[in-house]
Amino acid sequence: MLLEGKTAVISGAASPRGIGLATARLFARHGARVAILDIDGSGAREAAASLGPQHVGIGCNVTDLDDCRRAADEAITAFGQVDILLNNAGVTQPVKTMEIDGASWRRIVDVNLTGVLYLSQAFIPHMRSRGRGSIACMSSVSAQRGGGIFGGPHYSAAKAGVLGLAKAMARELGPDGIRVNCVTPGLIQTDITGGKLTDEMRRDILKGIPLNRLGDAEDVAGAYLFLASDLSAYVTGAVIDVNGGMLIH
Ligand code: NAD
């Protein structure tokens, strides 16, 4: 039990096959109470209920700072304290550079990058007042290798922005006892990729993955658990690859 007595907030955790909900399940098994935040409010409440009565689901659009502050107040009131924040919400769009219009650019950057800033801003005062906290942010292999499989250049740019933002926050917030880290998954089988992968694509992709399988949501949940728990008490500003060796550098 690595999170006994701790409380965690996970954004983008309503999706049934998603990384966020798999992480919420793992955290609950390790003794944490979890607040599931998602733009799909009823999905968030259903997901929380599926974990047990001590967990809460809260509707929250991470691109709206006021909404993030309201959701943070709700989570802090429900639990009395929040120890862990996972900035996990994200959206992708498989387009090429010349196909990116202003609205698509803003949507991808808003959810994947601005959302990390806003939700962090909503919890930092609380964490500062307690002199402790762990924030983990979702980036992607797409940030490191200039595109994954399903993300366009705007997605790569936003996820690369997450790495810079998280490292800068780690530097700034370390003296307040707040750690900030990132995970960079490769291709993980969730609804974000679901249905878009042909057998031929799968064979091609596997040639570049030394562990010879695609990732599962639970693979990323394990990395989040390490970053959330005291096992990583001296780790901040780090980036943890969860990609089966797709990018060894
Ligand atoms: P998913 O689609 O199952 O989950 C994304 C969740 O984010 C959904 O529940 C969705 O409702 C929520 N969301 C979308 N916009 C939101 C907003 N504005 N505010 C709050 N919630 C919002 O996909 P997933 O694969 O579990 O993705 C989780 C994270 O992992 C994303 O940030 C994604 O970019 C990242 N990621 C995924 C992969 C992969 O291969 N699946 C690889 C690298 C990174």
Boltz pocket constraint, residues with backbone or C-beta under 6 A from the ligand:
constraints:
  - pocket:
      binder: B
      contacts: [[A, 11], [A, 12], [A, 13], [A, 14], [A, 15], [A, 16], [A, 17], [A, 18], [A, 19], [A, 20], [A, 37], [A, 38], [A, 39], [A, 40], [A, 60], [A, 61], [A, 62], [A, 63], [A, 87], [A, 88], [A, 89], [A, 90], [A, 91], [A, 92], [A, 111], [A, 115], [A, 138], [A, 139], [A, 140], [A, 141], [A, 184], [A, 185], [A, 186], [A, 187], [A, 188], [A, 189], [A, 190], [A, 191], [A, 192], [A, 193]]
      max_distance: 6.0
